[in-house]
Amino acid sequence: MSPSRTAPLSKRRAARFKLASCVTALCIAACTDPRPEIIARFPGDAGGASAIGAAGASGESGAGAATAPVVHAQRDRVKVVNGKLVTDINTPLRGLTLPVDTGWTLTQYDFDLITTIAQTSGLNTLHVYLENSTLVSGAMESEADALVALTAQAGMYLIIGFGTGTALNSFDQAKITSFWQRYAARYADRTQVLFEIQNDPESTCDKPVLAATLTMERAAYKLIRSLAPDSHVLLLSTPNLTAASVLESAITSLSSDVDWSNASIAMDVTDLKSTCLPFANLSDLTDVANAHGVPLLIGQLPPTDWGPYITQFEQAKIGWMQFTYFADPGSRDLPSYLSATSAAGVTWCPDQGKFPEDASSCH
């Protein structure tokens, strides 16, 4: 993704101070265990398990259902169905990106933002770059705890990823290992949480992914899988849609180590002028993914003119993440997102609410 500004240390400390009292209300730490037990209790669900309305049990594939699915609590794990990554009610992941690693903060004054997004925007996922190579592992632990608790309460999914920060197209193996040793086990039992190994470890187009990058991906995947055996893992996270031959080569190289029934490949669409893969040739990419049963997820839409992209991704049943309206530090531009989505003329059946289309009319 495009780099965003790195927040000054004083700003980070202030943000963490604001979060401290809020996280205390969401988490209870046992004296003998430094890891907080995150509490997310919901009406009619004292145990915190997922409760999906019976009418929505079949999700988008359940034509003829009288009403939309109703999300009452923490989501069950995502799943791979016919090579597609879908939610517990068979909808694509549709979300927004929050670059916590480069300055985006959540304060006690807008803790209701996530519930508002879930209920009014048609989105079901937060895509968070939590830390990067410029930060000490664990620097954003309080923020992560809060986001885990809040997404559970709102009935949203949370993708936690290691971000690039200012070090685009590179990776630090030691930092990646330290990050996942800390967070994979911490949230292994949180059924709404997915893990993304690292954003943009390498910029590639029509040349095969470097052997060193693939080695890093394998090592990180194995580490995450050992600590969080049931959590979904996103790999590669390229900054653009690669050539189909590059995807084919990467899948072939990784398949001996990766179980694609619970893992996906992430790609961004950051440059509308990119000649790497003309969007008209998207089917070349999806044909390769479908042939191998490997799910794809779009980690970032282009900054402008993204309406046709969403239409194509929806038709291909590929999930996508919005970046433009929420990524700038301090941004909470939900109204602009809603207006732009309506103006673009794109619709889908939301997991909650009636935007952009009343789910009761299309499930």
Sequence and secondary structure as in RCSB ss.txt:
>XXXX:A:sequence
MSPSRTAPLSKRRAARFKLASCVTALCIAACTDPRPEIIARFPGDAGGASAIGAAGASGESGAGAATAPVVHAQR
DRVKVVNGKLVTDINTPLRGLTLPVDTGWTLTQYDFDLITTIAQTSGLNTLHVYLENSTLVSGAMESEADALVAL
TAQAGMYLIIGFGTGTALNSFDQAKITSFWQRYAARYADRTQVLFEIQNDPESTCDKPVLAATLTMERAAYKLIR
SLAPDSHVLLLSTPNLTAASVLESAITSLSSDVDWSNASIAMDVTDLKSTCLPFANLSDLTDVANAHGVPLLIGQ
LPPTDWGPYITQFEQAKIGWMQFTYFADPGSRDLPSYLSATSAAGVTWCPDQGKFPEDASSCH
>XXXX:A:secstr
        HHHHHHHHHHHHHHHHHHEEE TT SSEEE   BTTBTT    B GGGTTGGG TT SS   B SS 
   EEETTEEE TTS   EEEEE GGGT    GGGTTHHHHHHHHSS  EEEEEEE TTS TTTTHHHHHHHHHH
HHHHT EEEEEE  TT TT   HHHHHHHHHHHHHHTTT TTEEEE  S S   SSS   HHHHHHHHHHHHHHH
HH TTS EEEEEESS   HHHHHHHHHHHTTT  GGGEEEEEE   TT  SS GGGHHHHHHHHHHHT  EEEEE
  SS  HHHHHHHHHTT EEEE TTT STT   HHHHHHHHHHHT     SSSSSSS GGGT 
